[in-house]
Amino acid sequence: MADSAISTSDSATLVPSTFRFTPDATSSVMVPSTFSFSPDATLSAASVALSTFSFVPEPSSSSSPFDSSEATDAQTASIAPSTTIDLPSSVSVAGLSSASLTSTTLVNPSASVPTSSPALTPSVTIYTILPVTATLSSTTTSSPPTCIPATHNDSTWDDVPAISAAFAACGAGGTIVFPANRTWNILSQLTITNCFGCDWQIEGTLALSTNLTYWNGVKSAITVSKCGPGQIRSLTKKGIHFQGNGTPYWLAYNANSSYSRPVFFTMYTTTGFVVSNLNFADAPTAFISVNGNANNVTFNGINITASSPNATIAALIKNTDGFDIGPAVNVNVYNTYIQNQDDCVVWKAGANYSVVQNLTCVGSHGVSVGSLGQTVGRNDTVTNVLAHNLSMINNNKASGIKIYPGGPTHGTAYVANVTWDTVNVTGSYYAVQILSCYLNTPLATCQTEPSSAIMTDIFFKNFFGTLGTAASNAKTVLNNINGGYNGTTNLHFSNWTVKPYSGTATNLCNNITNLATSGLAPVPCTGVGTG
């Protein structure tokens, strides 16, 4: 048997890593054969499981040094020993007869093995090894590197190591491509910390595993942490790019409310990101969270759907917020569709200077502020935010603010310069709901431990549409407003034409500081706001 040198490819770094297999000029390669691994120093300490290797030769028609998309689609053989080696080392290709093979023969256990054994000529065949737990350093090149993470396309295999390797290799100014018609299975937390000027292009699917035991208590499944600038996008906006496989999580939570589900996708302390044209489906709980004082993050053209064709399961979907924003500055969401249960978009504590525009929200809890004031000793703030041009379809409210009561077990809140403008209310329960005793605290507690939250310069402009439907035509309360007993609630309503599906419109009002000048009239306050 001939040992054959393997050196790193001189093309741009690829994930899975690329090696050149240079056969001996005077010897035949016998099968089974032993190939010697001689990668560069960056791989010398890496361990690779042999059971995951596949040798893929370069297509002969390729004009480039290595065509990764063709090669990874043309796997021809796998090595299946049960051991792990440290590189550099050697690997025996088992499972074939001892006939000789030329360097251009595909290694395929199911194929006929040539009987002839011509001498090898000095030629080079490029192979890729799937997958690896480390990646090669990029060689000098005139353009940024491009990485394609390996995938097993198997829900029992974790593709997180290969994805992490791709970002390690190409995250600094390169492009990480997830091609269409492939699935990368997320069996463990994926945390990306090395995307600086990177372009993350997703046409395939990142699918969350359904290992309920592993994910119980994990805060976030996929996190982009302390990175930026960068972009995350689809060029085609086809298919599901992030699949949360939510059904078993929804069932588990309904069976046991202490089960702690992970947020699907988090951007933590990121700066200067643009996220566009992506489709998210069936998150275990909240879909997207932007926090950790993230700054200057824009979402555009996002589709979010939490649903089930099974009516029983659909009724169990809970807490699937579309976007949770805060603490963060300059986070904007444009041209987005969200069908979920719970908040469509919610500004949480620390949200400042944020615009949400051109949204459709279906079956949600509206575009909201809160909940705020839960933590003892803390003054939660939301300031300078705008929701503009919203289509709110069958929501329990179109807009709202949620604040906990006061007292020794809670904090307080400050909400200022918040505007909802141009809101189409279709089939919703309330156009506006303001709660200062959040989570159904008994009215007596709201009075003995009243909220001291300040809500000022809160604007509701240009609301139109119809509350309720033919099936729920009793929805005649346009706005349910409960200001804090010890707080300030200054609200401003203008250009309202919202009407109930049938019946006479009314408002529920409590502790509105500027009621006489708020613009709620001529619709009367016929009762006390609740919640």
BELJOVEN-V333666 format. One record per residue. N is the residue number from 1. RES is the residue in one small letter. SS is DSSP state (alpha for helix, beta for strand, coil for the rest). PSI is psi as a letter, one per 30 degrees, with the letter a starting at -180 (999 if undefined). Layout:
n=N res=RES ss=SS psi=PSI
n=N res=RES ss=SS psi=PSI
//
This chain:
n=1 res=m ss=coil psi=k
n=2 res=a ss=coil psi=k
n=3 res=d ss=coil psi=k
n=4 res=s ss=coil psi=k
n=5 res=a ss=beta psi=k
n=6 res=i ss=beta psi=k
n=7 res=s ss=beta psi=l
n=8 res=t ss=beta psi=l
n=9 res=s ss=coil psi=k
n=10 res=d ss=coil psi=g
n=11 res=s ss=coil psi=l
n=12 res=a ss=coil psi=k
n=13 res=t ss=coil psi=k
n=14 res=l ss=coil psi=k
n=15 res=v ss=coil psi=j
n=16 res=p ss=coil psi=l
n=17 res=s ss=coil psi=l
n=18 res=t ss=beta psi=k
n=19 res=f ss=beta psi=l
n=20 res=r ss=beta psi=k
n=21 res=f ss=beta psi=j
n=22 res=t ss=beta psi=j
n=23 res=p ss=coil psi=l
n=24 res=d ss=coil psi=k
n=25 res=a ss=coil psi=f
n=26 res=t ss=coil psi=f
n=27 res=s ss=coil psi=l
n=28 res=s ss=coil psi=l
n=29 res=v ss=beta psi=j
n=30 res=m ss=beta psi=k
n=31 res=v ss=coil psi=k
n=32 res=p ss=coil psi=k
n=33 res=s ss=coil psi=l
n=34 res=t ss=beta psi=k
n=35 res=f ss=beta psi=k
n=36 res=s ss=beta psi=k
n=37 res=f ss=coil psi=k
n=38 res=s ss=coil psi=i
n=39 res=p ss=coil psi=l
n=40 res=d ss=coil psi=l
n=41 res=a ss=alpha psi=f
n=42 res=t ss=alpha psi=f
n=43 res=l ss=alpha psi=g
n=44 res=s ss=coil psi=f
n=45 res=a ss=coil psi=g
n=46 res=a ss=coil psi=k
n=47 res=s ss=beta psi=k
n=48 res=v ss=beta psi=k
n=49 res=a ss=beta psi=k
n=50 res=l ss=alpha psi=f
n=51 res=s ss=alpha psi=f
n=52 res=t ss=alpha psi=g
n=53 res=f ss=coil psi=k
n=54 res=s ss=beta psi=k
n=55 res=f ss=beta psi=k
n=56 res=v ss=beta psi=j
n=57 res=p ss=beta psi=l
n=58 res=e ss=coil psi=k
n=59 res=p ss=coil psi=k
n=60 res=s ss=coil psi=f
n=61 res=s ss=coil psi=f
n=62 res=s ss=coil psi=k
n=63 res=s ss=coil psi=f
n=64 res=s ss=coil psi=l
n=65 res=p ss=coil psi=e
n=66 res=f ss=coil psi=k
n=67 res=d ss=coil psi=j
n=68 res=s ss=alpha psi=e
n=69 res=s ss=alpha psi=e
n=70 res=e ss=alpha psi=e
n=71 res=a ss=alpha psi=e
n=72 res=t ss=alpha psi=f
n=73 res=d ss=coil psi=f
n=74 res=a ss=coil psi=h
n=75 res=q ss=coil psi=k
n=76 res=t ss=coil psi=f
n=77 res=a ss=beta psi=l
n=78 res=s ss=beta psi=k
n=79 res=i ss=coil psi=k
n=80 res=a ss=coil psi=h
n=81 res=p ss=coil psi=l
n=82 res=s ss=coil psi=g
n=83 res=t ss=coil psi=l
n=84 res=t ss=beta psi=k
n=85 res=i ss=beta psi=l
n=86 res=d ss=beta psi=k
n=87 res=l ss=coil psi=k
n=88 res=p ss=coil psi=l
n=89 res=s ss=coil psi=a
n=90 res=s ss=beta psi=l
n=91 res=v ss=beta psi=k
n=92 res=s ss=beta psi=k
n=93 res=v ss=coil psi=j
n=94 res=a ss=coil psi=l
n=95 res=g ss=coil psi=f
n=96 res=l ss=coil psi=l
n=97 res=s ss=coil psi=l
n=98 res=s ss=coil psi=g
n=99 res=a ss=coil psi=l
n=100 res=s ss=beta psi=k
n=101 res=l ss=beta psi=k
n=102 res=t ss=coil psi=l
n=103 res=s ss=coil psi=f
n=104 res=t ss=coil psi=f
n=105 res=t ss=coil psi=k
n=106 res=l ss=coil psi=k
n=107 res=v ss=coil psi=j
n=108 res=n ss=coil psi=j
n=109 res=p ss=coil psi=f
n=110 res=s ss=coil psi=f
n=111 res=a ss=coil psi=l
n=112 res=s ss=coil psi=k
n=113 res=v ss=coil psi=k
n=114 res=p ss=coil psi=k
n=115 res=t ss=coil psi=f
n=116 res=s ss=coil psi=l
n=117 res=s ss=coil psi=i
n=118 res=p ss=coil psi=l
n=119 res=a ss=coil psi=k
n=120 res=l ss=coil psi=k
n=121 res=t ss=coil psi=l
n=122 res=p ss=coil psi=i
n=123 res=s ss=coil psi=l
n=124 res=v ss=beta psi=k
n=125 res=t ss=beta psi=k
n=126 res=i ss=beta psi=k
n=127 res=y ss=beta psi=l
n=128 res=t ss=beta psi=k
n=129 res=i ss=beta psi=k
n=130 res=l ss=coil psi=k
n=131 res=p ss=coil psi=a
n=132 res=v ss=coil psi=l
n=133 res=t ss=coil psi=g
n=134 res=a ss=coil psi=l
n=135 res=t ss=coil psi=l
n=136 res=l ss=coil psi=l
n=137 res=s ss=coil psi=k
n=138 res=s ss=coil psi=k
n=139 res=t ss=coil psi=l
n=140 res=t ss=coil psi=k
n=141 res=t ss=coil psi=l
n=142 res=s ss=coil psi=f
n=143 res=s ss=coil psi=l
n=144 res=p ss=coil psi=k
n=145 res=p ss=coil psi=l
n=146 res=t ss=beta psi=k
n=147 res=c ss=beta psi=k
n=148 res=i ss=beta psi=j
n=149 res=p ss=coil psi=k
n=150 res=a ss=coil psi=l
n=151 res=t ss=coil psi=k
n=152 res=h ss=coil psi=f
n=153 res=n ss=coil psi=h
n=154 res=d ss=coil psi=k
n=155 res=s ss=coil psi=f
n=156 res=t ss=coil psi=f
n=157 res=w ss=coil psi=k
n=158 res=d ss=coil psi=j
n=159 res=d ss=coil psi=g
n=160 res=v ss=alpha psi=e
n=161 res=p ss=alpha psi=e
n=162 res=a ss=alpha psi=e
n=163 res=i ss=alpha psi=e
n=164 res=s ss=alpha psi=e
n=165 res=a ss=alpha psi=e
n=166 res=a ss=alpha psi=e
n=167 res=f ss=alpha psi=e
n=168 res=a ss=alpha psi=e
n=169 res=a ss=alpha psi=e
n=170 res=c ss=alpha psi=g
n=171 res=g ss=coil psi=f
n=172 res=a ss=beta psi=i
n=173 res=g ss=coil psi=g
n=174 res=g ss=coil psi=a
n=175 res=t ss=beta psi=k
n=176 res=i ss=beta psi=j
n=177 res=v ss=beta psi=k
n=178 res=f ss=beta psi=j
n=179 res=p ss=coil psi=l
n=180 res=a ss=coil psi=l
n=181 res=n ss=coil psi=g
n=182 res=r ss=coil psi=l
n=183 res=t ss=beta psi=k
n=184 res=w ss=beta psi=j
n=185 res=n ss=beta psi=k
n=186 res=i ss=beta psi=j
n=187 res=l ss=coil psi=f
n=188 res=s ss=coil psi=l
n=189 res=q ss=coil psi=k
n=190 res=l ss=beta psi=j
n=191 res=t ss=beta psi=j
n=192 res=i ss=beta psi=j
n=193 res=t ss=coil psi=g
n=194 res=n ss=coil psi=h
n=195 res=c ss=coil psi=j
n=196 res=f ss=beta psi=j
n=197 res=g ss=coil psi=g
n=198 res=c ss=beta psi=l
n=199 res=d ss=beta psi=j
n=200 res=w ss=beta psi=j
n=201 res=q ss=beta psi=k
n=202 res=i ss=beta psi=j
n=203 res=e ss=coil psi=f
n=204 res=g ss=coil psi=a
n=205 res=t ss=beta psi=k
n=206 res=l ss=beta psi=j
n=207 res=a ss=beta psi=k
n=208 res=l ss=beta psi=k
n=209 res=s ss=coil psi=l
n=210 res=t ss=coil psi=h
n=211 res=n ss=coil psi=j
n=212 res=l ss=alpha psi=e
n=213 res=t ss=alpha psi=e
n=214 res=y ss=alpha psi=e
n=215 res=w ss=alpha psi=f
n=216 res=n ss=coil psi=j
n=217 res=g ss=coil psi=f
n=218 res=v ss=coil psi=k
n=219 res=k ss=coil psi=e
n=220 res=s ss=beta psi=k
n=221 res=a ss=beta psi=e
n=222 res=i ss=beta psi=k
n=223 res=t ss=beta psi=k
n=224 res=v ss=beta psi=j
n=225 res=s ss=beta psi=k
n=226 res=k ss=coil psi=h
n=227 res=c ss=coil psi=l
n=228 res=g ss=coil psi=l
n=229 res=p ss=coil psi=l
n=230 res=g ss=beta psi=l
n=231 res=q ss=beta psi=k
n=232 res=i ss=beta psi=k
n=233 res=r ss=beta psi=l
n=234 res=s ss=coil psi=k
n=235 res=l ss=coil psi=f
n=236 res=t ss=coil psi=f
n=237 res=k ss=coil psi=h
n=238 res=k ss=coil psi=k
n=239 res=g ss=coil psi=a
n=240 res=i ss=coil psi=k
n=241 res=h ss=coil psi=e
n=242 res=f ss=beta psi=j
n=243 res=q ss=beta psi=j
n=244 res=g ss=coil psi=f
n=245 res=n ss=coil psi=h
n=246 res=g ss=coil psi=f
n=247 res=t ss=alpha psi=e
n=248 res=p ss=alpha psi=f
n=249 res=y ss=alpha psi=e
n=250 res=w ss=alpha psi=e
n=251 res=l ss=alpha psi=e
n=252 res=a ss=alpha psi=e
n=253 res=y ss=alpha psi=e
n=254 res=n ss=alpha psi=f
n=255 res=a ss=alpha psi=f
n=256 res=n ss=coil psi=j
n=257 res=s ss=coil psi=f
n=258 res=s ss=coil psi=f
n=259 res=y ss=coil psi=k
n=260 res=s ss=coil psi=j
n=261 res=r ss=coil psi=l
n=262 res=p ss=coil psi=k
n=263 res=v ss=beta psi=k
n=264 res=f ss=beta psi=e
n=265 res=f ss=beta psi=k
n=266 res=t ss=beta psi=k
n=267 res=m ss=beta psi=j
n=268 res=y ss=beta psi=j
n=269 res=t ss=coil psi=h
n=270 res=t ss=coil psi=l
n=271 res=t ss=beta psi=k
n=272 res=g ss=beta psi=h
n=273 res=f ss=beta psi=k
n=274 res=v ss=beta psi=k
n=275 res=v ss=beta psi=k
n=276 res=s ss=beta psi=k
n=277 res=n ss=coil psi=h
n=278 res=l ss=coil psi=k
n=279 res=n ss=beta psi=k
n=280 res=f ss=beta psi=k
n=281 res=a ss=beta psi=k
n=282 res=d ss=coil psi=h
n=283 res=a ss=coil psi=l
n=284 res=p ss=coil psi=e
n=285 res=t ss=coil psi=b
n=286 res=a ss=coil psi=k
n=287 res=f ss=coil psi=d
n=288 res=i ss=beta psi=k
n=289 res=s ss=beta psi=k
n=290 res=v ss=beta psi=j
n=291 res=n ss=beta psi=a
n=292 res=g ss=coil psi=h
n=293 res=n ss=coil psi=h
n=294 res=a ss=beta psi=l
n=295 res=n ss=beta psi=k
n=296 res=n ss=beta psi=i
n=297 res=v ss=beta psi=k
n=298 res=t ss=beta psi=k
n=299 res=f ss=beta psi=k
n=300 res=n ss=beta psi=k
n=301 res=g ss=coil psi=h
n=302 res=i ss=coil psi=k
n=303 res=n ss=beta psi=k
n=304 res=i ss=beta psi=k
n=305 res=t ss=beta psi=k
n=306 res=a ss=coil psi=j
n=307 res=s ss=coil psi=l
n=308 res=s ss=coil psi=k
n=309 res=p ss=coil psi=f
n=310 res=n ss=coil psi=j
n=311 res=a ss=alpha psi=e
n=312 res=t ss=alpha psi=e
n=313 res=i ss=alpha psi=e
n=314 res=a ss=alpha psi=e
n=315 res=a ss=coil psi=f
n=316 res=l ss=coil psi=f
n=317 res=i ss=coil psi=k
n=318 res=k ss=coil psi=k
n=319 res=n ss=coil psi=g
n=320 res=t ss=coil psi=h
n=321 res=d ss=coil psi=k
n=322 res=g ss=coil psi=d
n=323 res=f ss=beta psi=k
n=324 res=d ss=beta psi=j
n=325 res=i ss=beta psi=j
n=326 res=g ss=coil psi=k
n=327 res=p ss=coil psi=k
n=328 res=a ss=beta psi=l
n=329 res=v ss=beta psi=k
n=330 res=n ss=beta psi=h
n=331 res=v ss=beta psi=k
n=332 res=n ss=beta psi=k
n=333 res=v ss=beta psi=k
n=334 res=y ss=beta psi=k
n=335 res=n ss=beta psi=h
n=336 res=t ss=beta psi=k
n=337 res=y ss=beta psi=k
n=338 res=i ss=beta psi=k
n=339 res=q ss=beta psi=j
n=340 res=n ss=coil psi=a
n=341 res=q ss=coil psi=k
n=342 res=d ss=coil psi=a
n=343 res=d ss=coil psi=k
n=344 res=c ss=coil psi=e
n=345 res=v ss=beta psi=k
n=346 res=v ss=beta psi=k
n=347 res=w ss=beta psi=j
n=348 res=k ss=coil psi=l
n=349 res=a ss=coil psi=k
n=350 res=g ss=coil psi=g
n=351 res=a ss=beta psi=k
n=352 res=n ss=beta psi=k
n=353 res=y ss=beta psi=i
n=354 res=s ss=beta psi=k
n=355 res=v ss=beta psi=k
n=356 res=v ss=beta psi=j
n=357 res=q ss=beta psi=k
n=358 res=n ss=beta psi=i
n=359 res=l ss=beta psi=k
n=360 res=t ss=beta psi=k
n=361 res=c ss=beta psi=k
n=362 res=v ss=beta psi=k
n=363 res=g ss=coil psi=g
n=364 res=s ss=coil psi=a
n=365 res=h ss=coil psi=g
n=366 res=g ss=coil psi=a
n=367 res=v ss=beta psi=j
n=368 res=s ss=beta psi=l
n=369 res=v ss=beta psi=k
n=370 res=g ss=beta psi=a
n=371 res=s ss=beta psi=k
n=372 res=l ss=beta psi=l
n=373 res=g ss=coil psi=g
n=374 res=q ss=coil psi=e
n=375 res=t ss=coil psi=k
n=376 res=v ss=coil psi=k
n=377 res=g ss=coil psi=g
n=378 res=r ss=coil psi=k
n=379 res=n ss=beta psi=j
n=380 res=d ss=beta psi=k
n=381 res=t ss=beta psi=k
n=382 res=v ss=beta psi=k
n=383 res=t ss=beta psi=k
n=384 res=n ss=beta psi=h
n=385 res=v ss=beta psi=l
n=386 res=l ss=beta psi=k
n=387 res=a ss=beta psi=j
n=388 res=h ss=beta psi=k
n=389 res=n ss=beta psi=i
n=390 res=l ss=beta psi=k
n=391 res=s ss=beta psi=j
n=392 res=m ss=beta psi=j
n=393 res=i ss=beta psi=j
n=394 res=n ss=coil psi=h
n=395 res=n ss=coil psi=l
n=396 res=n ss=coil psi=f
n=397 res=k ss=beta psi=l
n=398 res=a ss=beta psi=e
n=399 res=s ss=beta psi=l
n=400 res=g ss=beta psi=l
n=401 res=i ss=beta psi=k
n=402 res=k ss=beta psi=j
n=403 res=i ss=beta psi=k
n=404 res=y ss=coil psi=l
n=405 res=p ss=coil psi=l
n=406 res=g ss=coil psi=b
n=407 res=g ss=coil psi=a
n=408 res=p ss=coil psi=f
n=409 res=t ss=coil psi=g
n=410 res=h ss=coil psi=l
n=411 res=g ss=coil psi=b
n=412 res=t ss=beta psi=a
n=413 res=a ss=beta psi=l
n=414 res=y ss=beta psi=j
n=415 res=v ss=beta psi=k
n=416 res=a ss=beta psi=k
n=417 res=n ss=beta psi=h
n=418 res=v ss=beta psi=k
n=419 res=t ss=beta psi=k
n=420 res=w ss=beta psi=k
n=421 res=d ss=beta psi=k
n=422 res=t ss=beta psi=i
n=423 res=v ss=beta psi=j
n=424 res=n ss=beta psi=j
n=425 res=v ss=beta psi=j
n=426 res=t ss=beta psi=j
n=427 res=g ss=beta psi=g
n=428 res=s ss=beta psi=l
n=429 res=y ss=coil psi=e
n=430 res=y ss=beta psi=k
n=431 res=a ss=beta psi=e
n=432 res=v ss=beta psi=k
n=433 res=q ss=beta psi=k
n=434 res=i ss=beta psi=k
n=435 res=l ss=beta psi=k
n=436 res=s ss=coil psi=g
n=437 res=c ss=coil psi=i
n=438 res=y ss=coil psi=l
n=439 res=l ss=coil psi=h
n=440 res=n ss=coil psi=h
n=441 res=t ss=coil psi=k
n=442 res=p ss=coil psi=k
n=443 res=l ss=alpha psi=e
n=444 res=a ss=alpha psi=e
n=445 res=t ss=alpha psi=e
n=446 res=c ss=alpha psi=e
n=447 res=q ss=alpha psi=e
n=448 res=t ss=alpha psi=f
n=449 res=e ss=coil psi=i
n=450 res=p ss=coil psi=l
n=451 res=s ss=coil psi=k
n=452 res=s ss=coil psi=g
n=453 res=a ss=coil psi=k
n=454 res=i ss=beta psi=k
n=455 res=m ss=beta psi=j
n=456 res=t ss=beta psi=k
n=457 res=d ss=beta psi=h
n=458 res=i ss=beta psi=k
n=459 res=f ss=beta psi=k
n=460 res=f ss=beta psi=j
n=461 res=k ss=beta psi=k
n=462 res=n ss=beta psi=h
n=463 res=f ss=beta psi=k
n=464 res=f ss=beta psi=l
n=465 res=g ss=beta psi=a
n=466 res=t ss=beta psi=k
n=467 res=l ss=beta psi=k
n=468 res=g ss=coil psi=l
n=469 res=t ss=coil psi=a
n=470 res=a ss=alpha psi=e
n=471 res=a ss=alpha psi=f
n=472 res=s ss=alpha psi=h
n=473 res=n ss=coil psi=g
n=474 res=a ss=coil psi=g
n=475 res=k ss=coil psi=i
n=476 res=t ss=coil psi=f
n=477 res=v ss=beta psi=j
n=478 res=l ss=beta psi=e
n=479 res=n ss=beta psi=k
n=480 res=n ss=beta psi=j
n=481 res=i ss=beta psi=j
n=482 res=n ss=beta psi=j
n=483 res=g ss=coil psi=l
n=484 res=g ss=coil psi=k
n=485 res=y ss=coil psi=e
n=486 res=n ss=coil psi=g
n=487 res=g ss=coil psi=a
n=488 res=t ss=beta psi=k
n=489 res=t ss=beta psi=j
n=490 res=n ss=beta psi=j
n=491 res=l ss=beta psi=l
n=492 res=h ss=beta psi=j
n=493 res=f ss=beta psi=k
n=494 res=s ss=beta psi=k
n=495 res=n ss=beta psi=i
n=496 res=w ss=beta psi=k
n=497 res=t ss=coil psi=g
n=498 res=v ss=coil psi=k
n=499 res=k ss=beta psi=l
n=500 res=p ss=beta psi=l
n=501 res=y ss=coil psi=e
n=502 res=s ss=coil psi=l
n=503 res=g ss=coil psi=a
n=504 res=t ss=coil psi=k
n=505 res=a ss=coil psi=k
n=506 res=t ss=beta psi=l
n=507 res=n ss=beta psi=l
n=508 res=l ss=beta psi=k
n=509 res=c ss=beta psi=k
n=510 res=n ss=beta psi=k
n=511 res=n ss=coil psi=h
n=512 res=i ss=coil psi=j
n=513 res=t ss=coil psi=e
n=514 res=n ss=coil psi=h
n=515 res=l ss=alpha psi=e
n=516 res=a ss=alpha psi=f
n=517 res=t ss=alpha psi=g
n=518 res=s ss=coil psi=f
n=519 res=g ss=coil psi=g
n=520 res=l ss=coil psi=e
n=521 res=a ss=coil psi=k
n=522 res=p ss=coil psi=f
n=523 res=v ss=coil psi=k
n=524 res=p ss=coil psi=l
n=525 res=c ss=beta psi=j
n=526 res=t ss=beta psi=f
n=527 res=g ss=beta psi=l
n=528 res=v ss=coil psi=k
n=529 res=g ss=coil psi=k
n=530 res=t ss=coil psi=l
n=531 res=g ss=coil psi=999
//
